[in-house]
Amino acid sequence: MKSSLRLIVALSLATLAGQNAMAADYTAAGRLFYYDARSLSTRPLNQNNGAANITVEVREKTDGQAATKLATGLVGWDGRFSVPFSWASAADPRPDIYLSFQFKNSKWRVVNANGAIYTISSPVRWNNAAGPIGFGDMFVPRNTDYEKAMWVFQSMNEGWMYVESESGVDAGDQIRVQWPGKDDCPTSCASTSGIHITRARAGNTKNVIHEYGHMVNFHAWEILSFDFTGLGNDYCRTEGDDAASCGHDWNSLEWPYPAFKEGWANFVAYAALDCIGNNNCADVEDRRFNRNGEGNEGNVTAVLGDILDQHGDSHVNPDTGVQGRDNLDWNFRAMVGVLAHMSLIDILGEPDVTDYVDEIRDMYDGVNGPTWESMMNNSWIAY
Ligand SMILES: [Zn+2]
């Protein structure tokens, strides 16, 4: 049975080949680099880095007609790509090809203000013989929007590497990332429809991963199609005329829901950038104890960082004399698991970290180290 099937396939191929020319095998290869001048990246800065994880299409250039896509591949971590394709045409025995580099992959895409995916093309290599076709080293044009869009793309890469590739947590497929963002998002923002990065923050790796952290949160809550406009939009506790325009930052006094949501997003960024337990990177470790138990995103970040990090804090709770905890058997996946246990009713109740205390305690139990109470008493949480 198997051998007769093979025969049918072989006959079909022979028929096709008879109508055209014999199919020939090619490979388009080369490297694509961009100049990396972002802040707080995990990759070496102020040098050319590989345009990792973007899509490369091999296309055939035909005068007066739309180009034909011949094959698709991905650029590797070192900027290398190698995309095999075959060509068979009696009328045109040798293909004229070029490469289309598109700022997308199966997980996210970076689009411009009009919603179009950033795309750059190589020169055309005319009339190629079968075998390898080398495009050599190519570079994203310096000081262009393409370069900055590539920074946004590579910061997404770093967030994704930590959250999904290393931790096994899926933040969802095809996140839309727009740069520059929209006018009603003066800073960057994330919503169920995707991420918007404000123009000035293309090179701000922490900000891009922060917004990615919001998407991890939304995905864990399974509210990517849920319109929560109006829910917890009041970030800070300012009252009076300027309350509506009140924004938020690392130190602002906030309601519990935004404090939790923003503290979580900060935490994802600092974890991905290896800033937890690294004071050269961010003041997460030595954040001062907040004895009033007030809502504040920087303190939420510090609490989550304390859960994850690998060494004790230098700050001490002045009321208890207890230092931060140390060496918990904890991982990022478990933390997203805690998020995912929230029901929509919980979310509508505008959760803060205290809503997670029992679940976190379950995961903490059985681990050697400071008591749970010691750890929580050292945080901003009053429970
Ligand atoms: Zn945020």
Boltz pocket constraint, residues with backbone or C-beta under 6 A from the ligand:
constraints:
  - pocket:
      binder: B
      contacts: [[A, 188], [A, 210], [A, 211], [A, 214], [A, 261], [A, 262], [A, 265]]
      max_distance: 6.0
